[in-house]
Amino acid sequence: MRAMMGGSRCCPEHKERVVELFCNMCKMCICTICPLLGTHQGHTVRLIEEAAQNMKNLTSRCLKQLDQKKNHILGNIQHIELAAADLKAHTLASIESLTVKFAELRLLLDEEEKLSKKFMEDKTKLALWAYDSHIESCREHISNIDNFSSRTRCIEHQTDAITLIKEYVFAEEEMLRHMSPADQIHPVPVTFGHIENYFNSFTEAIKISVKEPLGKRLKNSIFSSPSVASHLKPGSLVEIKSYADRSLFLKDGRCPTLNPDTMHSRLRLSDDLLTVYCAWFGRFNSGEPQRFDKLLQVMSRDCFYSGSHYWEVDLSQAGQGWWIGITYPSIKRKGDSEYSRLGWNIGSWCIKRYEHEHWAFHKGERTPLHLDITPERVGVFLDYESGVLSFYDVTSGMKMLHTFRCKFTESVYPALRLWGGSITMHRLN
């Protein structure tokens, strides 16, 4: 074998002979005498050229199988990478779906709180009206007693006996009636213990439900296991749509009007202050402190510093570029630096369209929005205390576009930026 590997042409046993054969058993090149008289008697041998060709064929087969094995492993890597990408997309979609569910839950709880308080206030008003009626009746009774007491006292002080008798006989029946004991009135107590008990039970049920760690609660749930969807094709996991119930948001509906004192001099407003559109020439003094002088932006006159609010923006005529969002009043109005741009600073949030791309912007950080079609009307939901700002595609059944989570520290104003066309604050029915 060493002779073969070393490339020697001489037989290792018969030094003077040239190797011409290959011993299959000993795996070495030998001369023609070795199988006859040497140590390789009885061994299977073949010509060197034949053995070399066979080994070459085996080597080619090995290389082919190695290539196939490598490609198979590369395919495994691609499948794993695809599964990882699908998992990330699935996670983002699931988080958005949860955001919608919890937003709806908060809205439902807010509505339940309003209804409960109204129920208590209505019951209280009804009871107080009844109490006032009883008090008024008692006061009228006292007035009647005082009047009759004055008449009775006159009879008592009458000096003429015949006159006294006549007046007494005339008033005797009424006197007996007034001498009967007064009714004892006990106001029926109005309590809200049943409401408190109901919501105590409701709250306790929720507390008991969430008291146990989430991981333990999900442990026995088949929906928490990725293996449930293992039979689906790659990409199936991301087929999750986040839709909300628009009627829940309309309870907090607003229709912000735009502030002409803030808009760029090339912008124009409709008479109702709901539509803004671009003009060729400016007509305002851009030096006014509230006015944007470089960017085609405008803020609303309405500001929100607490509570939940929802409004809709019509973008059907907005052209190829638009920005919609909210901003602190501290946004810079002069220049076109990041301190003035909607979504490019710490005090403003927006979603943006430019040509066929859609993004969410805050602090200059952008998140791509993967949309099949451009929304024609966008709903904006703000929950100030919870720090939630969500955007929905109204024309596609309230599909969530993006949600920002933050802690607001100033009052916020709805704000718009145009590239062309017009944008309208939609009137909510």
Secondary structure as a PSIPRED ss2 file (coil, helix, strand):
# PSIPRED VFORMAT (PSIPRED V4.0)

   1 M C   1.000  0.000  0.000
   2 R H   0.000  1.000  0.000
   3 A H   0.000  1.000  0.000
   4 M H   0.000  1.000  0.000
   5 M H   0.000  1.000  0.000
   6 G H   0.000  1.000  0.000
   7 G C   1.000  0.000  0.000
   8 S C   1.000  0.000  0.000
   9 R C   1.000  0.000  0.000
  10 C E   0.000  0.000  1.000
  11 C C   1.000  0.000  0.000
  12 P C   1.000  0.000  0.000
  13 E C   1.000  0.000  0.000
  14 H C   1.000  0.000  0.000
  15 K C   1.000  0.000  0.000
  16 E C   1.000  0.000  0.000
  17 R C   1.000  0.000  0.000
  18 V E   0.000  0.000  1.000
  19 V C   1.000  0.000  0.000
  20 E C   1.000  0.000  0.000
  21 L E   0.000  0.000  1.000
  22 F E   0.000  0.000  1.000
  23 C E   0.000  0.000  1.000
  24 N C   1.000  0.000  0.000
  25 M C   1.000  0.000  0.000
  26 C C   1.000  0.000  0.000
  27 K C   1.000  0.000  0.000
  28 M E   0.000  0.000  1.000
  29 C E   0.000  0.000  1.000
  30 I E   0.000  0.000  1.000
  31 C C   1.000  0.000  0.000
  32 T C   1.000  0.000  0.000
  33 I C   1.000  0.000  0.000
  34 C H   0.000  1.000  0.000
  35 P H   0.000  1.000  0.000
  36 L H   0.000  1.000  0.000
  37 L H   0.000  1.000  0.000
  38 G C   1.000  0.000  0.000
  39 T C   1.000  0.000  0.000
  40 H C   1.000  0.000  0.000
  41 Q C   1.000  0.000  0.000
  42 G C   1.000  0.000  0.000
  43 H C   1.000  0.000  0.000
  44 T C   1.000  0.000  0.000
  45 V E   0.000  0.000  1.000
  46 R E   0.000  0.000  1.000
  47 L E   0.000  0.000  1.000
  48 I H   0.000  1.000  0.000
  49 E H   0.000  1.000  0.000
  50 E H   0.000  1.000  0.000
  51 A H   0.000  1.000  0.000
  52 A H   0.000  1.000  0.000
  53 Q H   0.000  1.000  0.000
  54 N H   0.000  1.000  0.000
  55 M H   0.000  1.000  0.000
  56 K H   0.000  1.000  0.000
  57 N H   0.000  1.000  0.000
  58 L H   0.000  1.000  0.000
  59 T H   0.000  1.000  0.000
  60 S H   0.000  1.000  0.000
  61 R H   0.000  1.000  0.000
  62 C H   0.000  1.000  0.000
  63 L H   0.000  1.000  0.000
  64 K H   0.000  1.000  0.000
  65 Q H   0.000  1.000  0.000
  66 L H   0.000  1.000  0.000
  67 D H   0.000  1.000  0.000
  68 Q H   0.000  1.000  0.000
  69 K H   0.000  1.000  0.000
  70 K H   0.000  1.000  0.000
  71 N H   0.000  1.000  0.000
  72 H H   0.000  1.000  0.000
  73 I H   0.000  1.000  0.000
  74 L H   0.000  1.000  0.000
  75 G H   0.000  1.000  0.000
  76 N H   0.000  1.000  0.000
  77 I H   0.000  1.000  0.000
  78 Q H   0.000  1.000  0.000
  79 H H   0.000  1.000  0.000
  80 I H   0.000  1.000  0.000
  81 E H   0.000  1.000  0.000
  82 L H   0.000  1.000  0.000
  83 A H   0.000  1.000  0.000
  84 A H   0.000  1.000  0.000
  85 A H   0.000  1.000  0.000
  86 D H   0.000  1.000  0.000
  87 L H   0.000  1.000  0.000
  88 K H   0.000  1.000  0.000
  89 A H   0.000  1.000  0.000
  90 H H   0.000  1.000  0.000
  91 T H   0.000  1.000  0.000
  92 L H   0.000  1.000  0.000
  93 A H   0.000  1.000  0.000
  94 S H   0.000  1.000  0.000
  95 I H   0.000  1.000  0.000
  96 E H   0.000  1.000  0.000
  97 S H   0.000  1.000  0.000
  98 L H   0.000  1.000  0.000
  99 T H   0.000  1.000  0.000
 100 V H   0.000  1.000  0.000
 101 K H   0.000  1.000  0.000
 102 F H   0.000  1.000  0.000
 103 A H   0.000  1.000  0.000
 104 E H   0.000  1.000  0.000
 105 L H   0.000  1.000  0.000
 106 R H   0.000  1.000  0.000
 107 L H   0.000  1.000  0.000
 108 L H   0.000  1.000  0.000
 109 L H   0.000  1.000  0.000
 110 D H   0.000  1.000  0.000
 111 E H   0.000  1.000  0.000
 112 E H   0.000  1.000  0.000
 113 E H   0.000  1.000  0.000
 114 K H   0.000  1.000  0.000
 115 L H   0.000  1.000  0.000
 116 S H   0.000  1.000  0.000
 117 K H   0.000  1.000  0.000
 118 K H   0.000  1.000  0.000
 119 F H   0.000  1.000  0.000
 120 M H   0.000  1.000  0.000
 121 E H   0.000  1.000  0.000
 122 D H   0.000  1.000  0.000
 123 K H   0.000  1.000  0.000
 124 T H   0.000  1.000  0.000
 125 K H   0.000  1.000  0.000
 126 L H   0.000  1.000  0.000
 127 A H   0.000  1.000  0.000
 128 L H   0.000  1.000  0.000
 129 W H   0.000  1.000  0.000
 130 A H   0.000  1.000  0.000
 131 Y H   0.000  1.000  0.000
 132 D H   0.000  1.000  0.000
 133 S H   0.000  1.000  0.000
 134 H H   0.000  1.000  0.000
 135 I H   0.000  1.000  0.000
 136 E H   0.000  1.000  0.000
 137 S H   0.000  1.000  0.000
 138 C H   0.000  1.000  0.000
 139 R H   0.000  1.000  0.000
 140 E H   0.000  1.000  0.000
 141 H H   0.000  1.000  0.000
 142 I H   0.000  1.000  0.000
 143 S H   0.000  1.000  0.000
 144 N H   0.000  1.000  0.000
 145 I H   0.000  1.000  0.000
 146 D H   0.000  1.000  0.000
 147 N H   0.000  1.000  0.000
 148 F H   0.000  1.000  0.000
 149 S H   0.000  1.000  0.000
 150 S H   0.000  1.000  0.000
 151 R H   0.000  1.000  0.000
 152 T H   0.000  1.000  0.000
 153 R H   0.000  1.000  0.000
 154 C H   0.000  1.000  0.000
 155 I H   0.000  1.000  0.000
 156 E H   0.000  1.000  0.000
 157 H C   1.000  0.000  0.000
 158 Q C   1.000  0.000  0.000
 159 T C   1.000  0.000  0.000
 160 D C   1.000  0.000  0.000
 161 A H   0.000  1.000  0.000
 162 I H   0.000  1.000  0.000
 163 T H   0.000  1.000  0.000
 164 L H   0.000  1.000  0.000
 165 I H   0.000  1.000  0.000
 166 K H   0.000  1.000  0.000
 167 E H   0.000  1.000  0.000
 168 Y H   0.000  1.000  0.000
 169 V H   0.000  1.000  0.000
 170 F H   0.000  1.000  0.000
 171 A H   0.000  1.000  0.000
 172 E H   0.000  1.000  0.000
 173 E H   0.000  1.000  0.000
 174 E H   0.000  1.000  0.000
 175 M H   0.000  1.000  0.000
 176 L H   0.000  1.000  0.000
 177 R H   0.000  1.000  0.000
 178 H H   0.000  1.000  0.000
 179 M H   0.000  1.000  0.000
 180 S C   1.000  0.000  0.000
 181 P C   1.000  0.000  0.000
 182 A C   1.000  0.000  0.000
 183 D C   1.000  0.000  0.000
 184 Q C   1.000  0.000  0.000
 185 I C   1.000  0.000  0.000
 186 H C   1.000  0.000  0.000
 187 P C   1.000  0.000  0.000
 188 V C   1.000  0.000  0.000
 189 P C   1.000  0.000  0.000
 190 V C   1.000  0.000  0.000
 191 T C   1.000  0.000  0.000
 192 F C   1.000  0.000  0.000
 193 G H   0.000  1.000  0.000
 194 H H   0.000  1.000  0.000
 195 I H   0.000  1.000  0.000
 196 E H   0.000  1.000  0.000
 197 N H   0.000  1.000  0.000
 198 Y H   0.000  1.000  0.000
 199 F H   0.000  1.000  0.000
 200 N H   0.000  1.000  0.000
 201 S H   0.000  1.000  0.000
 202 F H   0.000  1.000  0.000
 203 T H   0.000  1.000  0.000
 204 E H   0.000  1.000  0.000
 205 A H   0.000  1.000  0.000
 206 I H   0.000  1.000  0.000
 207 K H   0.000  1.000  0.000
 208 I H   0.000  1.000  0.000
 209 S H   0.000  1.000  0.000
 210 V H   0.000  1.000  0.000
 211 K H   0.000  1.000  0.000
 212 E C   1.000  0.000  0.000
 213 P C   1.000  0.000  0.000
 214 L H   0.000  1.000  0.000
 215 G H   0.000  1.000  0.000
 216 K H   0.000  1.000  0.000
 217 R H   0.000  1.000  0.000
 218 L H   0.000  1.000  0.000
 219 K H   0.000  1.000  0.000
 220 N C   1.000  0.000  0.000
 221 S C   1.000  0.000  0.000
 222 I H   0.000  1.000  0.000
 223 F H   0.000  1.000  0.000
 224 S H   0.000  1.000  0.000
 225 S C   1.000  0.000  0.000
 226 P H   0.000  1.000  0.000
 227 S H   0.000  1.000  0.000
 228 V H   0.000  1.000  0.000
 229 A H   0.000  1.000  0.000
 230 S C   1.000  0.000  0.000
 231 H C   1.000  0.000  0.000
 232 L C   1.000  0.000  0.000
 233 K C   1.000  0.000  0.000
 234 P C   1.000  0.000  0.000
 235 G C   1.000  0.000  0.000
 236 S H   0.000  1.000  0.000
 237 L H   0.000  1.000  0.000
 238 V H   0.000  1.000  0.000
 239 E C   1.000  0.000  0.000
 240 I C   1.000  0.000  0.000
 241 K C   1.000  0.000  0.000
 242 S C   1.000  0.000  0.000
 243 Y E   0.000  0.000  1.000
 244 A C   1.000  0.000  0.000
 245 D C   1.000  0.000  0.000
 246 R H   0.000  1.000  0.000
 247 S H   0.000  1.000  0.000
 248 L H   0.000  1.000  0.000
 249 F H   0.000  1.000  0.000
 250 L H   0.000  1.000  0.000
 251 K C   1.000  0.000  0.000
 252 D C   1.000  0.000  0.000
 253 G E   0.000  0.000  1.000
 254 R C   1.000  0.000  0.000
 255 C C   1.000  0.000  0.000
 256 P C   1.000  0.000  0.000
 257 T C   1.000  0.000  0.000
 258 L E   0.000  0.000  1.000
 259 N C   1.000  0.000  0.000
 260 P C   1.000  0.000  0.000
 261 D C   1.000  0.000  0.000
 262 T C   1.000  0.000  0.000
 263 M C   1.000  0.000  0.000
 264 H C   1.000  0.000  0.000
 265 S C   1.000  0.000  0.000
 266 R C   1.000  0.000  0.000
 267 L E   0.000  0.000  1.000
 268 R E   0.000  0.000  1.000
 269 L E   0.000  0.000  1.000
 270 S C   1.000  0.000  0.000
 271 D C   1.000  0.000  0.000
 272 D C   1.000  0.000  0.000
 273 L C   1.000  0.000  0.000
 274 L C   1.000  0.000  0.000
 275 T E   0.000  0.000  1.000
 276 V E   0.000  0.000  1.000
 277 Y E   0.000  0.000  1.000
 278 C E   0.000  0.000  1.000
 279 A C   1.000  0.000  0.000
 280 W C   1.000  0.000  0.000
 281 F C   1.000  0.000  0.000
 282 G C   1.000  0.000  0.000
 283 R C   1.000  0.000  0.000
 284 F C   1.000  0.000  0.000
 285 N C   1.000  0.000  0.000
 286 S C   1.000  0.000  0.000
 287 G C   1.000  0.000  0.000
 288 E C   1.000  0.000  0.000
 289 P C   1.000  0.000  0.000
 290 Q C   1.000  0.000  0.000
 291 R C   1.000  0.000  0.000
 292 F C   1.000  0.000  0.000
 293 D C   1.000  0.000  0.000
 294 K C   1.000  0.000  0.000
 295 L C   1.000  0.000  0.000
 296 L C   1.000  0.000  0.000
 297 Q E   0.000  0.000  1.000
 298 V E   0.000  0.000  1.000
 299 M E   0.000  0.000  1.000
 300 S E   0.000  0.000  1.000
 301 R C   1.000  0.000  0.000
 302 D C   1.000  0.000  0.000
 303 C C   1.000  0.000  0.000
 304 F E   0.000  0.000  1.000
 305 Y C   1.000  0.000  0.000
 306 S C   1.000  0.000  0.000
 307 G C   1.000  0.000  0.000
 308 S E   0.000  0.000  1.000
 309 H E   0.000  0.000  1.000
 310 Y E   0.000  0.000  1.000
 311 W E   0.000  0.000  1.000
 312 E E   0.000  0.000  1.000
 313 V E   0.000  0.000  1.000
 314 D E   0.000  0.000  1.000
 315 L C   1.000  0.000  0.000
 316 S C   1.000  0.000  0.000
 317 Q C   1.000  0.000  0.000
 318 A C   1.000  0.000  0.000
 319 G C   1.000  0.000  0.000
 320 Q C   1.000  0.000  0.000
 321 G E   0.000  0.000  1.000
 322 W E   0.000  0.000  1.000
 323 W E   0.000  0.000  1.000
 324 I E   0.000  0.000  1.000
 325 G E   0.000  0.000  1.000
 326 I E   0.000  0.000  1.000
 327 T E   0.000  0.000  1.000
 328 Y C   1.000  0.000  0.000
 329 P C   1.000  0.000  0.000
 330 S C   1.000  0.000  0.000
 331 I C   1.000  0.000  0.000
 332 K C   1.000  0.000  0.000
 333 R C   1.000  0.000  0.000
 334 K C   1.000  0.000  0.000
 335 G C   1.000  0.000  0.000
 336 D C   1.000  0.000  0.000
 337 S C   1.000  0.000  0.000
 338 E C   1.000  0.000  0.000
 339 Y C   1.000  0.000  0.000
 340 S C   1.000  0.000  0.000
 341 R C   1.000  0.000  0.000
 342 L C   1.000  0.000  0.000
 343 G C   1.000  0.000  0.000
 344 W C   1.000  0.000  0.000
 345 N C   1.000  0.000  0.000
 346 I C   1.000  0.000  0.000
 347 G C   1.000  0.000  0.000
 348 S E   0.000  0.000  1.000
 349 W E   0.000  0.000  1.000
 350 C E   0.000  0.000  1.000
 351 I E   0.000  0.000  1.000
 352 K E   0.000  0.000  1.000
 353 R E   0.000  0.000  1.000
 354 Y E   0.000  0.000  1.000
 355 E C   1.000  0.000  0.000
 356 H C   1.000  0.000  0.000
 357 E E   0.000  0.000  1.000
 358 H E   0.000  0.000  1.000
 359 W E   0.000  0.000  1.000
 360 A E   0.000  0.000  1.000
 361 F E   0.000  0.000  1.000
 362 H E   0.000  0.000  1.000
 363 K C   1.000  0.000  0.000
 364 G C   1.000  0.000  0.000
 365 E E   0.000  0.000  1.000
 366 R E   0.000  0.000  1.000
 367 T E   0.000  0.000  1.000
 368 P E   0.000  0.000  1.000
 369 L C   1.000  0.000  0.000
 370 H C   1.000  0.000  0.000
 371 L C   1.000  0.000  0.000
 372 D C   1.000  0.000  0.000
 373 I C   1.000  0.000  0.000
 374 T C   1.000  0.000  0.000
 375 P C   1.000  0.000  0.000
 376 E C   1.000  0.000  0.000
 377 R E   0.000  0.000  1.000
 378 V E   0.000  0.000  1.000
 379 G E   0.000  0.000  1.000
 380 V E   0.000  0.000  1.000
 381 F E   0.000  0.000  1.000
 382 L E   0.000  0.000  1.000
 383 D E   0.000  0.000  1.000
 384 Y C   1.000  0.000  0.000
 385 E C   1.000  0.000  0.000
 386 S C   1.000  0.000  0.000
 387 G C   1.000  0.000  0.000
 388 V E   0.000  0.000  1.000
 389 L E   0.000  0.000  1.000
 390 S E   0.000  0.000  1.000
 391 F E   0.000  0.000  1.000
 392 Y E   0.000  0.000  1.000
 393 D E   0.000  0.000  1.000
 394 V H   0.000  1.000  0.000
 395 T H   0.000  1.000  0.000
 396 S H   0.000  1.000  0.000
 397 G C   1.000  0.000  0.000
 398 M C   1.000  0.000  0.000
 399 K E   0.000  0.000  1.000
 400 M E   0.000  0.000  1.000
 401 L E   0.000  0.000  1.000
 402 H E   0.000  0.000  1.000
 403 T E   0.000  0.000  1.000
 404 F E   0.000  0.000  1.000
 405 R E   0.000  0.000  1.000
 406 C C   1.000  0.000  0.000
 407 K C   1.000  0.000  0.000
 408 F C   1.000  0.000  0.000
 409 T C   1.000  0.000  0.000
 410 E C   1.000  0.000  0.000
 411 S C   1.000  0.000  0.000
 412 V E   0.000  0.000  1.000
 413 Y E   0.000  0.000  1.000
 414 P E   0.000  0.000  1.000
 415 A E   0.000  0.000  1.000
 416 L E   0.000  0.000  1.000
 417 R E   0.000  0.000  1.000
 418 L E   0.000  0.000  1.000
 419 W C   1.000  0.000  0.000
 420 G C   1.000  0.000  0.000
 421 G C   1.000  0.000  0.000
 422 S E   0.000  0.000  1.000
 423 I E   0.000  0.000  1.000
 424 T E   0.000  0.000  1.000
 425 M E   0.000  0.000  1.000
 426 H E   0.000  0.000  1.000
 427 R C   1.000  0.000  0.000
 428 L C   1.000  0.000  0.000
 429 N C   1.000  0.000  0.000
